[in-house]
Every structure is written in C-alpha cells, then in structure tokens.
Amino acid sequence: MDMINAISPMTTDAGQMRAQLAQAGASQGAGEVEMAADQFEAIFARQFLEEAMKPMFEGAISESGTGPDLYRYLLADSLSQSMAQRGVFGLGNVLQHQLQPATGSEPAENSTAQ
C-alpha cells in the first residue's frame, strides 16, 4: 500500500482545483476575447466604410479593371483597423464584456482609446 500511495497524485479539494483551472483559463482567454472583439469591430467598420465610400469614388477613379476595387478595399481596411484599435464604435468593448468568462474579471480597457 505504501508504494501505491507514494505514486498516487496528491489529493486536493476538487472545488479548489476547478477554481484554479477557471482562473488560469480566464487569464489566457481574456487576451483572445479582446483580440476577437477588436477583429469583429474592424470587420464591422470595414463593411460600413465600403458602402459609405462607394459614392465618394464614383467618377473620381476609372472604373475599369480590378484596381479601383482593390484600392477601395485597402483604404476601407486600413481605416477600419485604425478605428477598431481606437474603439471608435465601442462595439469591441461591448462584445468583450459579453464574451468575458463569468469569473468577475472586467475587460481590459482599450489603451489606445482617446
């Protein structure tokens, strides 16, 4: 019996172990949630900007070929990434708050928000 006890895992409180695992998962998942929320806000902003900028480019850029479409996409993408980093719409913070695990931790404030 002594040999079995010597190689058996330590007995711990199951509730304590679950709490430790939840805390570790929350700290690792918080960064992933923040990144996903920011990416979603950037996608939302890009969709909004692509539609909003369509009339702006009519007649200003030759519409033949794929160049104008690529230019509009890259411009909208660049602006949307910048807007998401600054939290212009605030959608990323709302999503982050909703997706945050129920551990009582608050979402990290966007350090670049002005």
C-alpha positions in Angstrom: 0.0 0.0 0.0 2.8 2.4 0.7 4.1 2.2 -2.8 0.7 2.9 -4.3 0.3 6.0 -2.1 3.8 7.2 -3.0 3.0 7.3 -6.7 -0.7 8.5 -6.4 -1.4 12.1 -7.2 -1.9 14.4 -4.3 -5.4 14.6 -3.1 -6.8 18.1 -3.4 -10.1 19.7 -3.0 -12.0 19.4 -6.3 -13.6 22.8 -5.9 -10.3 24.4 -5.3 -8.8 22.7 -8.4 -11.8 23.8 -10.5 -11.4 27.4 -9.3 -7.7 27.4 -10.2 -8.3 26.0 -13.6 -11.1 28.5 -14.3 -8.8 31.4 -13.2 -6.0 30.1 -15.4 -8.4 29.7 -18.4 -9.8 33.2 -17.8 -6.4 34.8 -17.8 -5.4 33.1 -21.1 -8.8 33.6 -22.7 -9.0 37.3 -21.8 -6.4 38.2 -24.5 -8.1 36.0 -27.1 -11.5 37.5 -26.3 -10.1 41.1 -26.6 -8.4 40.2 -29.9 -11.6 38.6 -31.3 -13.7 41.6 -30.3 -11.3 44.0 -31.9 -11.2 42.0 -35.1 -15.0 41.9 -35.2 -15.2 45.6 -34.7 -12.7 46.1 -37.6 -14.8 43.8 -39.9 -18.0 45.7 -39.0 -16.3 49.1 -39.6 -14.9 47.8 -43.0 -18.3 46.7 -44.2 -19.7 50.1 -43.1 -16.9 52.1 -44.8 -17.0 50.1 -48.1 -20.7 51.1 -48.5 -20.2 54.6 -47.3 -17.3 55.3 -49.6 -18.9 54.0 -52.8 -20.4 57.4 -53.8 -17.2 59.2 -52.9 -15.2 57.3 -55.6 -17.8 57.5 -58.4 -16.2 59.3 -61.4 -13.0 60.1 -59.4 -11.3 56.8 -60.3 -11.5 54.9 -63.6 -13.9 52.0 -63.0 -12.2 49.7 -65.5 -10.2 46.7 -64.1 -9.8 45.5 -60.6 -7.5 48.4 -59.5 -10.3 50.6 -58.2 -11.9 47.8 -56.2 -8.6 46.9 -54.7 -7.8 50.5 -53.8 -11.3 51.0 -52.2 -10.9 47.7 -50.2 -7.4 48.6 -48.9 -8.4 52.1 -47.9 -11.5 50.8 -46.1 -9.5 48.0 -44.5 -6.8 50.4 -43.3 -9.3 52.9 -41.9 -11.3 50.1 -40.2 -8.3 48.7 -38.5 -7.4 52.1 -37.2 -10.9 52.7 -36.0 -11.1 49.3 -34.2 -7.8 49.9 -32.4 -9.1 53.2 -31.1 -12.5 51.8 -30.3 -14.4 54.4 -32.3 -17.7 52.5 -32.4 -17.2 50.9 -29.0 -18.5 47.6 -30.3 -15.3 45.8 -29.4 -15.7 46.7 -25.7 -19.3 45.7 -25.6 -18.5 42.3 -27.2 -15.6 41.8 -24.9 -17.8 42.5 -21.9 -20.4 40.0 -23.1 -17.9 37.3 -24.0 -15.7 37.6 -20.9 -15.9 34.5 -18.7 -18.1 34.9 -15.7 -15.2 35.0 -13.2 -15.8 38.5 -12.1 -12.9 39.9 -14.2 -13.6 43.1 -16.1 -12.5 43.5 -19.7 -9.2 45.3 -20.2 -9.6 49.0 -21.1 -8.5 49.9 -24.6 -5.2 51.6 -24.0 -5.3 53.5 -27.3 -8.8 54.9 -26.8 -8.9 58.6 -26.6 
